[in-house]
Amino acid sequence: MKTMNKFAVSMLAAAVLLGLGGCGGMSERDRNTAIGAGVGAVGGAVLTGGSTAGTIGGAAVGGVIGNQIKK
């Protein structure tokens, strides 16, 4: 099961990175928010063993932190 969790986290990270390719028209603050949410989601998933609540919580916290960078 541990291999499946690593695979799921890797796929989530790849999806986030591919999704960020469409951020060309975003402001720097919007990009930072999206990047923070993506990194937070991956971090939350890793720390909680892939739980949905951990992933969503990590995305929320990461998004807020990313939004506040260079304010």
Jmol script that loads the backbone (N, CA, C; Angstrom):
load data "model"
ATOM      1  N   MET A   1       0.815  -1.192   0.000  1.00  0.00           N
ATOM      2  CA  MET A   1       0.000   0.000   0.000  1.00  0.00           C
ATOM      3  C   MET A   1       0.859   1.256   0.000  1.00  0.00           C
ATOM      4  N   LYS A   2       2.024   1.204   0.610  1.00  0.00           N
ATOM      5  CA  LYS A   2       2.907   2.363   0.684  1.00  0.00           C
ATOM      6  C   LYS A   2       3.361   2.795  -0.715  1.00  0.00           C
ATOM      7  N   THR A   3       3.600   1.838  -1.604  1.00  0.00           N
ATOM      8  CA  THR A   3       3.982   2.156  -2.974  1.00  0.00           C
ATOM      9  C   THR A   3       2.854   2.875  -3.691  1.00  0.00           C
ATOM     10  N   MET A   4       1.617   2.489  -3.425  1.00  0.00           N
ATOM     11  CA  MET A   4       0.465   3.142  -4.045  1.00  0.00           C
ATOM     12  C   MET A   4       0.359   4.585  -3.585  1.00  0.00           C
ATOM     13  N   ASN A   5       0.611   4.865  -2.312  1.00  0.00           N
ATOM     14  CA  ASN A   5       0.572   6.236  -1.808  1.00  0.00           C
ATOM     15  C   ASN A   5       1.642   7.088  -2.472  1.00  0.00           C
ATOM     16  N   LYS A   6       2.840   6.554  -2.624  1.00  0.00           N
ATOM     17  CA  LYS A   6       3.913   7.299  -3.282  1.00  0.00           C
ATOM     18  C   LYS A   6       3.546   7.588  -4.731  1.00  0.00           C
ATOM     19  N   PHE A   7       2.938   6.621  -5.390  1.00  0.00           N
ATOM     20  CA  PHE A   7       2.520   6.814  -6.772  1.00  0.00           C
ATOM     21  C   PHE A   7       1.451   7.900  -6.855  1.00  0.00           C
ATOM     22  N   ALA A   8       0.479   7.862  -5.933  1.00  0.00           N
ATOM     23  CA  ALA A   8      -0.603   8.853  -5.939  1.00  0.00           C
ATOM     24  C   ALA A   8      -0.052  10.251  -5.694  1.00  0.00           C
ATOM     25  N   VAL A   9       0.885  10.394  -4.774  1.00  0.00           N
ATOM     26  CA  VAL A   9       1.485  11.699  -4.497  1.00  0.00           C
ATOM     27  C   VAL A   9       2.284  12.173  -5.705  1.00  0.00           C
ATOM     28  N   SER A  10       2.988  11.273  -6.351  1.00  0.00           N
ATOM     29  CA  SER A  10       3.745  11.640  -7.552  1.00  0.00           C
ATOM     30  C   SER A  10       2.822  12.106  -8.668  1.00  0.00           C
ATOM     31  N   MET A  11       1.711  11.425  -8.834  1.00  0.00           N
ATOM     32  CA  MET A  11       0.747  11.825  -9.875  1.00  0.00           C
ATOM     33  C   MET A  11       0.114  13.167  -9.541  1.00  0.00           C
ATOM     34  N   LEU A  12      -0.166  13.407  -8.271  1.00  0.00           N
ATOM     35  CA  LEU A  12      -0.724  14.690  -7.848  1.00  0.00           C
ATOM     36  C   LEU A  12       0.270  15.812  -8.124  1.00  0.00           C
ATOM     37  N   ALA A  13       1.526  15.580  -7.805  1.00  0.00           N
ATOM     38  CA  ALA A  13       2.554  16.589  -8.063  1.00  0.00           C
ATOM     39  C   ALA A  13       2.688  16.866  -9.558  1.00  0.00           C
ATOM     40  N   ALA A  14       2.649  15.828 -10.368  1.00  0.00           N
ATOM     41  CA  ALA A  14       2.738  16.009 -11.818  1.00  0.00           C
ATOM     42  C   ALA A  14       1.539  16.795 -12.343  1.00  0.00           C
ATOM     43  N   ALA A  15       0.357  16.506 -11.830  1.00  0.00           N
ATOM     44  CA  ALA A  15      -0.841  17.233 -12.266  1.00  0.00           C
ATOM     45  C   ALA A  15      -0.759  18.700 -11.885  1.00  0.00           C
ATOM     46  N   VAL A  16      -0.239  18.986 -10.695  1.00  0.00           N
ATOM     47  CA  VAL A  16      -0.092  20.380 -10.264  1.00  0.00           C
ATOM     48  C   VAL A  16       0.890  21.105 -11.174  1.00  0.00           C
ATOM     49  N   LEU A  17       2.007  20.486 -11.458  1.00  0.00           N
ATOM     50  CA  LEU A  17       3.013  21.136 -12.313  1.00  0.00           C
ATOM     51  C   LEU A  17       2.489  21.359 -13.727  1.00  0.00           C
ATOM     52  N   LEU A  18       1.768  20.397 -14.271  1.00  0.00           N
ATOM     53  CA  LEU A  18       1.192  20.579 -15.597  1.00  0.00           C
ATOM     54  C   LEU A  18       0.122  21.661 -15.592  1.00  0.00           C
ATOM     55  N   GLY A  19      -0.654  21.714 -14.529  1.00  0.00           N
ATOM     56  CA  GLY A  19      -1.694  22.729 -14.414  1.00  0.00           C
ATOM     57  C   GLY A  19      -1.125  24.133 -14.332  1.00  0.00           C
ATOM     58  N   LEU A  20       0.051  24.265 -13.743  1.00  0.00           N
ATOM     59  CA  LEU A  20       0.666  25.579 -13.624  1.00  0.00           C
ATOM     60  C   LEU A  20       1.176  26.101 -14.966  1.00  0.00           C
ATOM     61  N   GLY A  21       1.273  25.242 -15.940  1.00  0.00           N
ATOM     62  CA  GLY A  21       1.685  25.692 -17.276  1.00  0.00           C
ATOM     63  C   GLY A  21       0.682  26.647 -17.896  1.00  0.00           C
ATOM     64  N   GLY A  22      -0.565  26.606 -17.458  1.00  0.00           N
ATOM     65  CA  GLY A  22      -1.598  27.488 -17.991  1.00  0.00           C
ATOM     66  C   GLY A  22      -1.730  28.786 -17.218  1.00  0.00           C
ATOM     67  N   CYS A  23      -0.742  29.142 -16.430  1.00  0.00           N
ATOM     68  CA  CYS A  23      -0.820  30.328 -15.574  1.00  0.00           C
ATOM     69  C   CYS A  23      -0.225  31.568 -16.227  1.00  0.00           C
ATOM     70  N   GLY A  24      -0.089  31.579 -17.531  1.00  0.00           N
ATOM     71  CA  GLY A  24       0.562  32.699 -18.211  1.00  0.00           C
ATOM     72  C   GLY A  24      -0.136  34.026 -18.012  1.00  0.00           C
ATOM     73  N   GLY A  25      -1.461  34.051 -17.917  1.00  0.00           N
ATOM     74  CA  GLY A  25      -2.179  35.302 -17.775  1.00  0.00           C
ATOM     75  C   GLY A  25      -2.448  35.701 -16.337  1.00  0.00           C
ATOM     76  N   MET A  26      -1.892  34.975 -15.397  1.00  0.00           N
ATOM     77  CA  MET A  26      -2.150  35.257 -13.988  1.00  0.00           C
ATOM     78  C   MET A  26      -1.179  36.307 -13.461  1.00  0.00           C
ATOM     79  N   SER A  27      -1.624  37.032 -12.441  1.00  0.00           N
ATOM     80  CA  SER A  27      -0.728  37.973 -11.772  1.00  0.00           C
ATOM     81  C   SER A  27       0.268  37.171 -10.933  1.00  0.00           C
ATOM     82  N   GLU A  28       1.301  37.839 -10.479  1.00  0.00           N
ATOM     83  CA  GLU A  28       2.306  37.154  -9.661  1.00  0.00           C
ATOM     84  C   GLU A  28       1.680  36.627  -8.366  1.00  0.00           C
ATOM     85  N   ARG A  29       0.776  37.382  -7.797  1.00  0.00           N
ATOM     86  CA  ARG A  29       0.119  36.957  -6.557  1.00  0.00           C
ATOM     87  C   ARG A  29      -0.760  35.731  -6.799  1.00  0.00           C
ATOM     88  N   ASP A  30      -1.487  35.715  -7.931  1.00  0.00           N
ATOM     89  CA  ASP A  30      -2.313  34.551  -8.263  1.00  0.00           C
ATOM     90  C   ASP A  30      -1.456  33.313  -8.469  1.00  0.00           C
ATOM     91  N   ARG A  31      -0.316  33.487  -9.152  1.00  0.00           N
ATOM     92  CA  ARG A  31       0.606  32.363  -9.365  1.00  0.00           C
ATOM     93  C   ARG A  31       1.140  31.844  -8.039  1.00  0.00           C
ATOM     94  N   ASN A  32       1.526  32.764  -7.153  1.00  0.00           N
ATOM     95  CA  ASN A  32       2.039  32.349  -5.841  1.00  0.00           C
ATOM     96  C   ASN A  32       0.980  31.586  -5.053  1.00  0.00           C
ATOM     97  N   THR A  33      -0.268  32.022  -5.151  1.00  0.00           N
ATOM     98  CA  THR A  33      -1.362  31.334  -4.460  1.00  0.00           C
ATOM     99  C   THR A  33      -1.539  29.924  -5.013  1.00  0.00           C
ATOM    100  N   ALA A  34      -1.534  29.803  -6.337  1.00  0.00           N
ATOM    101  CA  ALA A  34      -1.699  28.491  -6.968  1.00  0.00           C
ATOM    102  C   ALA A  34      -0.534  27.562  -6.640  1.00  0.00           C
ATOM    103  N   ILE A  35       0.668  28.086  -6.682  1.00  0.00           N
ATOM    104  CA  ILE A  35       1.845  27.269  -6.366  1.00  0.00           C
ATOM    105  C   ILE A  35       1.802  26.845  -4.903  1.00  0.00           C
ATOM    106  N   GLY A  36       1.464  27.777  -4.018  1.00  0.00           N
ATOM    107  CA  GLY A  36       1.366  27.449  -2.595  1.00  0.00           C
ATOM    108  C   GLY A  36       0.325  26.378  -2.330  1.00  0.00           C
ATOM    109  N   ALA A  37      -0.822  26.494  -3.016  1.00  0.00           N
ATOM    110  CA  ALA A  37      -1.876  25.487  -2.841  1.00  0.00           C
ATOM    111  C   ALA A  37      -1.416  24.126  -3.339  1.00  0.00           C
ATOM    112  N   GLY A  38      -0.732  24.095  -4.465  1.00  0.00           N
ATOM    113  CA  GLY A  38      -0.233  22.825  -4.999  1.00  0.00           C
ATOM    114  C   GLY A  38       0.791  22.180  -4.094  1.00  0.00           C
ATOM    115  N   VAL A  39       1.746  22.976  -3.638  1.00  0.00           N
ATOM    116  CA  VAL A  39       2.780  22.442  -2.746  1.00  0.00           C
ATOM    117  C   VAL A  39       2.158  22.007  -1.417  1.00  0.00           C
ATOM    118  N   GLY A  40       1.220  22.803  -0.917  1.00  0.00           N
ATOM    119  CA  GLY A  40       0.548  22.443   0.333  1.00  0.00           C
ATOM    120  C   GLY A  40      -0.251  21.161   0.203  1.00  0.00           C
ATOM    121  N   ALA A  41      -0.907  20.978  -0.929  1.00  0.00           N
ATOM    122  CA  ALA A  41      -1.687  19.756  -1.148  1.00  0.00           C
ATOM    123  C   ALA A  41      -0.785  18.529  -1.149  1.00  0.00           C
ATOM    124  N   VAL A  42       0.326  18.625  -1.833  1.00  0.00           N
ATOM    125  CA  VAL A  42       1.267  17.499  -1.864  1.00  0.00           C
ATOM    126  C   VAL A  42       1.825  17.250  -0.470  1.00  0.00           C
ATOM    127  N   GLY A  43       2.219  18.333   0.215  1.00  0.00           N
ATOM    128  CA  GLY A  43       2.750  18.185   1.568  1.00  0.00           C
ATOM    129  C   GLY A  43       1.730  17.588   2.523  1.00  0.00           C
ATOM    130  N   GLY A  44       0.499  18.058   2.445  1.00  0.00           N
ATOM    131  CA  GLY A  44      -0.559  17.518   3.301  1.00  0.00           C
ATOM    132  C   GLY A  44      -0.821  16.054   3.021  1.00  0.00           C
ATOM    133  N   ALA A  45      -0.790  15.685   1.754  1.00  0.00           N
ATOM    134  CA  ALA A  45      -1.000  14.282   1.390  1.00  0.00           C
ATOM    135  C   ALA A  45       0.124  13.402   1.921  1.00  0.00           C
ATOM    136  N   VAL A  46       1.345  13.887   1.804  1.00  0.00           N
ATOM    137  CA  VAL A  46       2.490  13.102   2.274  1.00  0.00           C
ATOM    138  C   VAL A  46       2.446  12.947   3.791  1.00  0.00           C
ATOM    139  N   LEU A  47       2.181  14.039   4.496  1.00  0.00           N
ATOM    140  CA  LEU A  47       2.209  13.999   5.956  1.00  0.00           C
ATOM    141  C   LEU A  47       1.080  13.171   6.554  1.00  0.00           C
ATOM    142  N   THR A  48      -0.043  13.070   5.851  1.00  0.00           N
ATOM    143  CA  THR A  48      -1.186  12.336   6.403  1.00  0.00           C
ATOM    144  C   THR A  48      -1.403  10.981   5.730  1.00  0.00           C
ATOM    145  N   GLY A  49      -0.461  10.552   4.932  1.00  0.00           N
ATOM    146  CA  GLY A  49      -0.594   9.258   4.281  1.00  0.00           C
ATOM    147  C   GLY A  49      -1.630   9.246   3.170  1.00  0.00           C
ATOM    148  N   GLY A  50      -1.886  10.398   2.573  1.00  0.00           N
ATOM    149  CA  GLY A  50      -2.806  10.467   1.437  1.00  0.00           C
ATOM    150  C   GLY A  50      -4.254  10.714   1.805  1.00  0.00           C
ATOM    151  N   SER A  51      -4.523  11.134   3.041  1.00  0.00           N
ATOM    152  CA  SER A  51      -5.919  11.370   3.419  1.00  0.00           C
ATOM    153  C   SER A  51      -6.464  12.600   2.696  1.00  0.00           C
ATOM    154  N   THR A  52      -7.740  12.553   2.411  1.00  0.00           N
ATOM    155  CA  THR A  52      -8.386  13.660   1.713  1.00  0.00           C
ATOM    156  C   THR A  52      -8.348  14.928   2.551  1.00  0.00           C
ATOM    157  N   ALA A  53      -8.648  14.803   3.833  1.00  0.00           N
ATOM    158  CA  ALA A  53      -8.655  15.971   4.717  1.00  0.00           C
ATOM    159  C   ALA A  53      -7.269  16.604   4.801  1.00  0.00           C
ATOM    160  N   GLY A  54      -6.235  15.794   4.872  1.00  0.00           N
ATOM    161  CA  GLY A  54      -4.870  16.314   4.920  1.00  0.00           C
ATOM    162  C   GLY A  54      -4.488  17.023   3.644  1.00  0.00           C
ATOM    163  N   THR A  55      -4.902  16.477   2.511  1.00  0.00           N
ATOM    164  CA  THR A  55      -4.598  17.090   1.214  1.00  0.00           C
ATOM    165  C   THR A  55      -5.311  18.424   1.074  1.00  0.00           C
ATOM    166  N   ILE A  56      -6.591  18.467   1.423  1.00  0.00           N
ATOM    167  CA  ILE A  56      -7.359  19.708   1.315  1.00  0.00           C
ATOM    168  C   ILE A  56      -6.848  20.747   2.319  1.00  0.00           C
ATOM    169  N   GLY A  57      -6.573  20.301   3.528  1.00  0.00           N
ATOM    170  CA  GLY A  57      -6.033  21.220   4.539  1.00  0.00           C
ATOM    171  C   GLY A  57      -4.692  21.794   4.120  1.00  0.00           C
ATOM    172  N   GLY A  58      -3.831  20.951   3.575  1.00  0.00           N
ATOM    173  CA  GLY A  58      -2.531  21.414   3.103  1.00  0.00           C
ATOM    174  C   GLY A  58      -2.670  22.404   1.963  1.00  0.00           C
ATOM    175  N   ALA A  59      -3.611  22.151   1.064  1.00  0.00           N
ATOM    176  CA  ALA A  59      -3.842  23.074  -0.052  1.00  0.00           C
ATOM    177  C   ALA A  59      -4.335  24.424   0.448  1.00  0.00           C
ATOM    178  N   ALA A  60      -5.223  24.401   1.434  1.00  0.00           N
ATOM    179  CA  ALA A  60      -5.753  25.656   1.980  1.00  0.00           C
ATOM    180  C   ALA A  60      -4.647  26.469   2.658  1.00  0.00           C
ATOM    181  N   VAL A  61      -3.874  25.820   3.500  1.00  0.00           N
ATOM    182  CA  VAL A  61      -2.802  26.520   4.209  1.00  0.00           C
ATOM    183  C   VAL A  61      -1.741  27.010   3.219  1.00  0.00           C
ATOM    184  N   GLY A  62      -1.365  26.171   2.276  1.00  0.00           N
ATOM    185  CA  GLY A  62      -0.379  26.565   1.264  1.00  0.00           C
ATOM    186  C   GLY A  62      -0.852  27.718   0.412  1.00  0.00           C
ATOM    187  N   GLY A  63      -2.130  27.710   0.050  1.00  0.00           N
ATOM    188  CA  GLY A  63      -2.686  28.797  -0.745  1.00  0.00           C
ATOM    189  C   GLY A  63      -2.642  30.119  -0.008  1.00  0.00           C
ATOM    190  N   VAL A  64      -2.968  30.101   1.265  1.00  0.00           N
ATOM    191  CA  VAL A  64      -2.919  31.329   2.075  1.00  0.00           C
ATOM    192  C   VAL A  64      -1.486  31.839   2.185  1.00  0.00           C
ATOM    193  N   ILE A  65      -0.558  30.943   2.448  1.00  0.00           N
ATOM    194  CA  ILE A  65       0.852  31.348   2.563  1.00  0.00           C
ATOM    195  C   ILE A  65       1.331  31.899   1.223  1.00  0.00           C
ATOM    196  N   GLY A  66       1.024  31.217   0.128  1.00  0.00           N
ATOM    197  CA  GLY A  66       1.435  31.692  -1.191  1.00  0.00           C
ATOM    198  C   GLY A  66       0.846  33.051  -1.518  1.00  0.00           C
ATOM    199  N   ASN A  67      -0.380  33.289  -1.098  1.00  0.00           N
ATOM    200  CA  ASN A  67      -1.040  34.564  -1.346  1.00  0.00           C
ATOM    201  C   ASN A  67      -0.374  35.704  -0.593  1.00  0.00           C
ATOM    202  N   GLN A  68       0.187  35.414   0.560  1.00  0.00           N
ATOM    203  CA  GLN A  68       0.769  36.459   1.405  1.00  0.00           C
ATOM    204  C   GLN A  68       2.232  36.760   1.093  1.00  0.00           C
ATOM    205  N   ILE A  69       2.839  35.959   0.237  1.00  0.00           N
ATOM    206  CA  ILE A  69       4.239  36.195  -0.127  1.00  0.00           C
ATOM    207  C   ILE A  69       4.330  37.481  -0.933  1.00  0.00           C
ATOM    208  N   LYS A  70       5.307  38.306  -0.614  1.00  0.00           N
ATOM    209  CA  LYS A  70       5.551  39.584  -1.301  1.00  0.00           C
ATOM    210  C   LYS A  70       4.359  40.507  -1.250  1.00  0.00           C
ATOM    211  N   LYS A  71       3.688  40.543  -0.112  1.00  0.00           N
ATOM    212  CA  LYS A  71       2.519  41.417   0.023  1.00  0.00           C
ATOM    213  C   LYS A  71       2.939  42.840   0.205  1.00  0.00           C
TER     214      LYS A  71
END
end "model"
wireframe off; spacefill off
backbone 0.3
color backbone group
